[in-house]
Amino acid sequence: GKSTLLSLLTNAYPKISQSEFEKFTTKKPIIGIMNFEGVDFQMIENPSIESEYYDKSLTNSADILIILFNNFSDLEEIEKNIANAKGKKLYVFNSSNETENEIRKIRARLQSKKYNFVIINPKNHWGLKELKSKIFQSSGKIRVYTKSPSNSGKSKSDKPVILDENSAAKDLAEKILHGFSEKIKETKIWGPSSKFPGQKVGLNHQLKDLDIVEFKTK
């Protein structure tokens, strides 16, 4: 299931087991790049926990752990082996032939445990869009655009600047160019963190995902 999921989310082409009896197909970590709305994520498939090829240090150092499981008994065993992992955990139930009623019960059980979770079906790609969104939400990052010049015909830059959550307008300016914040005389904001379009704010204004920022220099 892990190799199939990696191939669906990224540009990687891992060897995928064709039989339930063919275990431990992945013998070394496989890297792929997932793009979500302008943001690239490096994703690594770790060999199975039961495999001699499993890399515990990779699990313990990951920023986000995608825990793919087919049943709750397997999940209990997986959790015992990732107790020392520091990254945020995203639980992914790999659905196949479950009925709608069974899916409702699985969802209720995951909700009762207060897990950050997604239910997917790789066969028909159901849930993959939600999974990508959850991966981004778990990353602790935000996307901020810069305002395009009025005569460009565009309202914002083509690609976002990636910042940590709780970043301020000053952090954006410094990410664009070190020392740039000292040259700014006016900052305007459009988007989720603004009270109204084009709001004038200070450099300490906290930004939110999908904000658009315009800087005017001295």
Salt bridges, closest charged atoms under 4 A:
GLU22 OE2 - LYS15 NZ 3.96
GLU37 OE1 - ARG143 NH1 2.58
GLU45 OE2 - LYS2 NZ 3.22
GLU77 OE2 - LYS80 NZ 3.29
GLU130 OE2 - LYS134 NZ 3.91
ASP158 OD1 - LYS154 NZ 3.22
ASP164 OD1 - LYS141 NZ 2.48
GLU174 OE1 - HIS178 ND1 3.33
GLU186 OE1 - LYS200 NZ 3.20
GLU186 OE2 - LYS216 NZ 3.69
ASP209 OD2 - ARG143 NH2 2.60
